[in-house]
């Protein structure tokens, strides 16, 4: 039995993570993010393993918040060769050579309804029966036959539209996706070249920790071999390489290698200039993911996501001599400006959120409770601003993060004394609320000042409770 493909391995990983209980998943996410931000080396020495796990966990959480349509088994079998080319992003965003996962259902409807209605029904029925019988080999063979039919039908539809503008517009309307022309061309390209691309995928390692040295030479030789004989497959070949990289931004090293230097204009003249475009498109996708996470308030491991964005932006600037007035330089500058704007509101709001949570109050209504969700969200926001401090220089966040962090430190240092004093003299009705505030303060101080400080504060809280009990007995 052969080794499982990379796509199969990722799918198994996804299935395993999706079966975890929400509490276990949250604990795993928290531990992985802390490990990434600390820069710990994971077991096995692959620095991208933690980012891979976090990326899959983020996707699972987003799918649970906004369940995406999931096609039948025959449909998934048909689109299996496209796994390295799928991107979790809005369908209107431009990703050269890739398909938005959200567009697959629309594309499948076009194929079944307009291109091959009879053949599609026959394929679905036969593939379903084969899968029910446990005959995976037959289901795969049926998918290959139908993939060839679909590729020929797409070619015929594009050729029939020809240069007639009205016919072409009608075809694009029937396809139905927001980037219909690009999606149709990607479909036919991957379907025609799936055997060659599968061979390339089988020759690549499952995970490339560092695209350098002999590994860089090997990858370039593989892509060169494909481009020489089947030029349209050069772009999907590069995307397969990028899908295996622990740090996808390292794909630009192929461009530097092809040019023989790091000058952007020289790289653009080579067939590998597209690597920079691909990395910039991926950076834009990551910034969009960060925007959605921050906007929804349901962000998962946004600190680790910010690190990934930071590493990509820094990698582009250090690997390539990018003039600011060049197309690529302006694109990178625009992404950095977007990141700063996205983060600004969160960073500036953080000290106020902490003050509202820990504000010492002279009057606490009987039965008042501290909102656990508010505590968790405030702690996550503090962690996020802490992560921003680590990457502030590259992402133009220095001044705002330093100001917010200093303000937070000063407030925690003074507020904890008042909270301890309030707990020490608390009455029966307000004791639980004041205790919850002290516990929240200990939690936040551990994140801001470190574990040792939090331990000392915890002992002070225990002493305050002991003093309170003595007063009660007296």
For each residue, the residues with C-beta under 8 A, 3 or more apart:
1:
2:
3:
4: 8 9 12
5: 8 9 201 202
6: 9 10 84 201 204 206 243 244
7: 10 11 80 83 84 201
8: 4 5 11 12
9: 4 5 6 12 13 206
10: 6 7 13 14 56 83
11: 7 8 14 15 83
12: 4 8 9 15 16
13: 9 10 16 17 52 53 56
14: 10 11 17 18 56 59 60
15: 11 12 18 19
16: 12 13 19 20
17: 13 14 20 25 53 56 57 60
18: 14 15 60
19: 15 16
20: 16 17 24 25 28
21: 24 25
22: 25 26
23: 26 27
24: 20 21 27 28
25: 17 20 21 22 28 29 57 60 61
26: 22 23 29 30
27: 23 24 30 31
28: 20 24 25 31 32 53 57
29: 25 26 32 33 54 57 300 301
30: 26 27 33 34 301
31: 27 28 34 35
32: 28 29 35 36 50 53 54 57 301 304
33: 29 30 36 37 54 301 303 304 383
34: 30 31 37 38
35: 31 32 38 40 42 50
36: 32 33 39 40 50 51 54 301 303 304 307
37: 33 34 303 304 307 386 387 390
38: 34 35
39: 36
40: 35 36
41: 45 47
42: 35 45 46 47 49 50
43:
44: 49
45: 41 42 209
46: 42 49 207 209 246
47: 41 42 50 51 209 246 247
48: 51 52 207 209 245 246 247
49: 42 44 46 52 53 207 246
50: 32 35 36 42 47 53 54 304
51: 36 47 48 54 55 246 304 308
52: 13 48 49 55 56 207 246
53: 13 17 28 32 49 50 56 57
54: 29 32 33 36 50 51 57 58 300 301 304 305
55: 51 52 58 59
56: 10 13 14 17 52 53 59 60
57: 17 25 28 29 32 53 54 60 61 300 301
58: 54 55 61 62 289 293 300 301 305
59: 14 55 56 62 63 88
60: 14 17 18 25 56 57 63 64
61: 25 57 58 64 65 298 300
62: 58 59 65 66 88 292 300
63: 59 60 66 67 68
64: 60 61 67
65: 61 62 296 298
66: 62 63
67: 63 64
68: 63 101 102
69: 105
70:
71: 75 76 79 104 105 108
72: 75 76 124 128
73: 76 77 127 128 131 139
74: 77 78 123 124 127 128 131 139 143
75: 71 72 78 79 104 108 124
76: 71 72 73 79 80
77: 73 74 80 127 131 139 140 142 143
78: 74 75 108 123 143 146 147 150
79: 71 75 76 82 83 104 108
80: 7 76 77 83 143
81: 147 190 191 194 197 198
82: 79 85 86 99 104 190
83: 7 10 11 79 80 86
84: 6 7 197 201 236 239 240 243
85: 82 97 98 99 186 190 236 239
86: 82 83 98 99 100 101 104
87: 95 98 99 100 101 285
88: 59 62 100 101 285 289
89: 93 95 100 285 288 289
90: 93 100 102 288
91: 100 102 103 177 178 179
92: 178 179
93: 89 90 100 281 284 285 288
94: 179 182 281
95: 87 89 98 100 281 282 285
96: 235 274 277 278 281
97: 85 186 189 235 236 238 239 278
98: 85 86 87 95 186 239
99: 82 85 86 87 103 104 107 183 186 187
100: 86 87 88 89 90 91 93 95 103 177 179
101: 68 86 87 88 104
102: 68 90 91 105
103: 91 99 100 106 107 177 178 179 183
104: 71 75 79 82 86 99 101 107 108
105: 69 71 102 108 109
106: 103 109 110 175 176 177
107: 99 103 104 110 111 175 176 177 183 187
108: 71 75 78 79 104 105 111 112
109: 105 106 112 113 176
110: 106 107 113 114 115 174 175 176
111: 107 108 114 115 116 120 150 153
112: 108 109 115 116 117 120 121
113: 109 110 117
114: 110 111 117 157 174
115: 110 111 112 120 150 153 154 157
116: 111 112 119 120 146 149 150 153
117: 112 113 114 120 121
118: 121 122
119: 116 122 123 146 149
120: 111 112 115 116 117 123 124 146
121: 112 117 118 124 125
122: 118 119 125 126
123: 74 78 119 120 126 127 142 143 145 146
124: 72 74 75 120 121 127 128
125: 121 122 128 129
126: 122 123 129 130 142
127: 73 74 77 123 124 130 131 139 142 143
128: 72 73 74 124 125 131 132
129: 125 126 132 133
130: 126 127 133 135 136 138 139 142
131: 73 74 77 127 128 134 135 136 139
132: 128 129
133: 129 130 138
134: 131
135: 130 131 138 139
136: 130 131 139 140
137: 140 141
138: 130 133 135 141 142
139: 73 74 77 127 130 131 135 136 142 143
140: 77 136 137 143 144
141: 137 138 144 145
142: 77 123 126 127 130 138 139 145 146
143: 74 77 78 80 123 127 139 140 146 147
144: 140 141 147 148
145: 123 141 142 148 149
146: 78 116 119 120 123 142 143 149 150
147: 78 81 143 144 150 151 191 194
148: 144 145 151 152 191
149: 116 119 145 146 152 153
150: 78 111 115 116 146 147 153 154 187 191
151: 147 148 154 155 187 188 191 192
152: 148 149 155 156
153: 111 115 116 149 150 156 157
154: 115 150 151 157 158 184 187 188 191
155: 151 152 158 159 188
156: 152 153 159 160
157: 114 115 153 154 160 161 171 184
158: 154 155 161 171 184 185 188
159: 155 156 162
160: 156 157 167 171
161: 157 158 164 167 168 170 171
162: 159 167 168
163: 168
164: 161 167 168
165: 168 169
166: 169 170
167: 160 161 162 164 170 171
168: 161 162 163 164 165 171 172
169: 165 166 172 173
170: 161 166 167 173 174
171: 157 158 160 161 167 168 174 175 180
172: 168 169 175 180 181
173: 169 170 176 180
174: 110 114 170 171
175: 106 107 110 171 172 180 183 184
176: 106 107 109 110 173 180
177: 91 100 103 106 107 180 183
178: 91 92 103
179: 91 92 94 100 103 182 183
180: 171 172 173 175 176 177 183 184
181: 172 184 185
182: 94 179 185 186
183: 99 103 107 175 177 179 180 186 187
184: 154 157 158 175 180 181 187 188
185: 158 181 182 188 189
186: 85 97 98 99 182 183 189 190
187: 99 107 150 151 154 183 184 190 191
188: 151 154 155 158 184 185 191 192
189: 97 185 186 192 193 232 233 235 236
190: 81 82 85 186 187 193 194 197 236
191: 81 147 148 150 151 154 187 188 194
192: 151 188 189 232
193: 189 190 196 197 230 232 233 236
194: 81 147 190 191 197 198
195: 198 199
196: 193 199 200 226 230 233
197: 81 84 190 193 194 200 201 233 236 237 240
198: 81 194 195 201 202
199: 195 196 202 203
200: 196 197 203 204 222 223 226 237 240
201: 5 6 7 84 197 198 204 240
202: 5 198 199
203: 199 200 222
204: 6 200 201 208 219 222 240 241 244
205: 208 244
206: 6 9 244
207: 46 48 49 52 244 246
208: 204 205 211 215 219 241 244 245 246
209: 45 46 47 48 246
210: 215 246 247 250
211: 208 215 216 219 241 245 247 250 251 253 254
212: 215 216 250 253
213: 216 217
214: 217 218
215: 208 210 211 212 218 219
216: 211 212 213 219 220 253 254 257
217: 213 214 220 221 257
218: 214 215 221 222
219: 204 208 211 215 216 222 223 241 254
220: 216 217 223 224 254 257 258
221: 217 218 224 225
222: 200 203 204 218 219 225 226 237 241
223: 200 219 220 226 227 234 237 238 241 254
224: 220 221 227 228
225: 221 222 228 229
226: 196 200 222 223 229 230 233 234 237
227: 223 224 230 231 233 234 237 271
228: 224 225 231
229: 225 226
230: 193 196 226 227 233
231: 227 228 234
232: 189 192 193 235
233: 189 193 196 197 226 227 230 236 237
234: 223 226 227 231 237 238 271
235: 96 97 189 232 238 239 274
236: 84 85 97 189 190 193 197 233 239 240
237: 197 200 222 223 226 227 233 234 240 241
238: 97 223 234 235 241 242 251 254 272 274 275 278
239: 84 85 97 98 235 236 242 243 278
240: 84 197 200 201 204 236 237 243 244
241: 204 208 211 219 222 223 237 238 244 245 251 254
242: 238 239 245 248 251 278 279 282
243: 6 84 239 240 248
244: 6 204 205 206 207 208 240 241
245: 48 208 211 241 242 248 250 251
246: 46 47 48 49 51 52 207 208 209 210
247: 47 48 210 211 250 311 312 315
248: 242 243 245 251 279 282 312
249: 252 279 282 283 311 312 315 316 319
250: 210 211 212 245 247 253 315 319
251: 211 238 241 242 245 248 254 255 275 278 279
252: 249 255 256 267 275 276 279 315 316 319 320
253: 211 212 216 250 256 257 319
254: 211 216 219 220 223 238 241 251 257 258 272 275
255: 251 252 258 259 267 270 272 273 275 276 320
256: 252 253 259 261 262 267 319 320
257: 216 217 220 253 254 260 272
258: 220 254 255 267 270 271 272
259: 255 256 262 263 266 267 269 270 272
260: 257 266
261: 256 266
262: 256 259 267 319 320 321
263: 259 266 267 321
264: 267 268 276 320 321 322 323 326 328 329
265: 268 269 326
266: 259 260 261 263 269 270
267: 252 255 256 258 259 262 263 264 270 272 273 275 276 320
268: 264 265 273 276 328
269: 259 265 266 273
270: 255 258 259 266 267 273
271: 227 234 258 274
272: 238 254 255 257 258 259 267 275
273: 255 267 268 269 270 276 277
274: 96 235 238 271 277 278
275: 238 251 252 254 255 267 272 278 279
276: 252 255 264 267 268 273 279 280 316 320 328
277: 96 273 274 280 281 328
278: 96 97 238 239 242 251 274 275 281 282
279: 242 248 249 251 252 275 276 282 283 312 315 316
280: 276 277 283 284 316 328 331 332 335
281: 93 94 95 96 277 278 284 285
282: 95 242 248 249 278 279 285 286 312
283: 249 279 280 286 287 309 312 313 316 332 335
284: 93 280 281 287 288 335
285: 87 88 89 93 95 281 282 288 289
286: 282 283 289 290 305 308 309 312
287: 283 284 290 291 309 335 338 339 342
288: 89 90 93 284 285 291 292
289: 58 88 89 285 286 292 293 305
290: 286 287 293 294 299 302 305 306 309 339 342
291: 287 288 294 295 338 342
292: 62 288 289 295 296
293: 58 289 290 296 298 299 300 302 305
294: 290 291 297 299 302 342 343 346
295: 291 292
296: 65 292 293 299
297: 294 377
298: 61 65 293
299: 290 293 294 296 302 305 380 384
300: 29 54 57 58 61 62 293
301: 29 30 32 33 36 54 57 58 304 305
302: 290 293 294 299 305 306 380 384 387
303: 33 36 37 306 307 383 384 386 387
304: 32 33 36 37 50 51 54 301 307 308 387
305: 54 58 286 289 290 293 299 301 302 308 309
306: 290 302 303 309 310 343 384 387 388 391 395
307: 36 37 303 304 310 311 387 390 391
308: 51 286 304 305 311 312
309: 283 286 287 290 305 306 312 313 339 395
310: 306 307 313 314 390 391 394 395
311: 247 249 307 308 314 315
312: 247 248 249 279 282 283 286 308 309 315 316
313: 283 309 310 316 317 332 335 336 339 394 395
314: 310 311 317 318 394
315: 247 249 250 252 279 311 312 318 319
316: 249 252 276 279 280 283 312 313 319 320 322 328 332
317: 313 314 320 322 332 394
318: 314 315
319: 249 250 252 253 256 262 315 316
320: 252 255 256 262 264 267 276 316 317 328
321: 262 263 264
322: 264 316 317 326 328 329 332
323: 264 326 329
324: 329 330 333
325: 329 330
326: 264 265 322 323 329 330
327: 330 331
328: 264 268 276 277 280 316 320 322 331 332
329: 264 322 323 324 325 326 332 333
330: 324 325 326 327 333 334
331: 280 327 328 334 335
332: 280 283 313 316 317 322 328 329 335 336
333: 324 329 330 336 337
334: 330 331 337 338
335: 280 283 284 287 313 331 332 338 339
336: 313 332 333 339 340 394 395 396
337: 333 334 340 341 396
338: 287 291 334 335 341 342
339: 287 290 309 313 335 336 342 343 395 396 397
340: 336 337 343 344 395 396 397
341: 337 338 344
342: 287 290 291 294 338 339 345 346
343: 294 306 339 340 346 347 388 395 397 400
344: 340 341 347 348 400
345: 342 348 349
346: 294 342 343 349 350 381 384 385
347: 343 344 350 385 388 397 400 401 404
348: 344 345 351 400 404
349: 345 346 352 353 381
350: 346 347 353 354 381 382 384 385 404 408
351: 348 354 355 404 407 408 411
352: 349 355 356
353: 349 350 356 357 377 378 381
354: 350 351 357 358 378 382 408 411 412 444
355: 351 352 358 359 411 415
356: 352 353 359
357: 353 354 370 374 375 378 437 440
358: 354 355 411 412 415 419 437 440 441 444
359: 355 356 415
360: 415 418 419 422 437
361: 364
362:
363:
364: 361 368 429 430 433 434
365: 368
366: 429 430
367: 429
368: 364 365 430 433
369: 432 433 436
370: 357 374 375 433 436 437 440
371: 374 375
372: 375 376
373: 376 377
374: 357 370 371 377 378
375: 357 370 371 372 378 379 436 440 443
376: 372 373 379 380
377: 297 353 373 374 380 381
378: 353 354 357 374 375 381 382 440 444
379: 375 376 382 383 440 443 444 447
380: 299 302 376 377 383 384
381: 346 349 350 353 377 378 384 385
382: 350 354 378 379 385 386 408 444 447 448
383: 33 303 379 380 386 387 447
384: 299 302 303 306 346 350 380 381 387 388
385: 346 347 350 381 382 388 389 401 404 405 408
386: 37 303 382 383 389 390 405 447 448
387: 37 302 303 304 306 307 383 384 390 391
388: 306 343 347 384 385 391 392 395 397 401
389: 385 386 392 401 402 405
390: 37 307 310 386 387
391: 306 307 310 387 388 394 395 397
392: 388 389 395 396 397 398 401 402
393: 397 398
394: 310 313 314 317 336 391
395: 306 309 310 313 336 339 340 343 388 391 392
396: 336 337 339 340 392
397: 339 340 343 347 388 391 392 393 400 401
398: 392 393 401 402
399: 402 403
400: 343 344 347 348 397 403 404
401: 347 385 388 389 392 397 398 404 405
402: 389 392 398 399 405 406
403: 399 400 406 407
404: 347 348 350 351 385 400 401 407 408
405: 385 386 389 401 402 408 409 448
406: 402 403 409 410
407: 351 403 404 410 411
408: 350 351 354 382 385 404 405 411 412 448
409: 405 406 412 413 448 449
410: 406 407 413 414
411: 351 354 355 358 407 408 414 415
412: 354 358 408 409 415 416 441 444 445 448 449
413: 409 410 416
414: 410 411 417 418
415: 355 358 359 360 411 412 418 419 441
416: 412 413 419 420 438 441 445 457
417: 414 420 421
418: 360 414 415 421 422
419: 358 360 415 416 422 423 434 437 438 441
420: 416 417 423 424 438 460 461 464
421: 417 418 424 425 464
422: 360 418 419 425 426 434 437
423: 419 420 426 431 434 435 437 438 461 464 465 468
424: 420 421 464 467 468 471
425: 421 422 468 471
426: 422 423 430 431 434 435 468
427: 430 431
428: 431 472
429: 364 366 367
430: 364 366 368 426 427 433 434
431: 423 426 427 428 434 435 468
432: 369 435 436
433: 364 368 369 370 430 436 437
434: 364 419 422 423 426 430 431 437 438
435: 423 426 431 432 438 439 465
436: 369 370 375 432 433 439 440
437: 357 358 360 370 419 422 423 433 434 440 441
438: 416 419 420 423 434 435 441 442 461 464
439: 435 436 442 443 461
440: 357 358 370 375 378 379 436 437 443 444
441: 358 412 415 416 419 437 438 444 445 457
442: 438 439 445 446 454 457 458 461
443: 375 379 439 440 446 447 454
444: 354 358 378 379 382 412 440 441 447 448
445: 412 416 441 442 448 449 453 454 457
446: 442 443 449 450 451 453 454
447: 379 382 383 386 443 444
448: 382 386 405 408 409 412 444 445
449: 409 412 445 446 453 454
450: 446 453 454
451: 446 454 455
452: 455 456
453: 445 446 449 450 456 457
454: 442 443 445 446 449 450 451 457 458
455: 451 452 458 459
456: 452 453 459 460
457: 416 441 442 445 453 454 460 461
458: 442 454 455 461 462
459: 455 456 462 463
460: 420 456 457 463 464
461: 420 423 438 439 442 457 458 464 465
462: 458 459 465 466
463: 459 460 466 467
464: 420 421 423 424 438 460 461 467 468
465: 423 435 461 462 468 469
466: 462 463 469 470
467: 424 463 464 470 471
468: 423 424 425 426 431 464 465 471 472
469: 465 466 472 473
470: 466 467 473 474
471: 424 425 467 468 474
472: 428 468 469
473: 469 470
474: 470 471
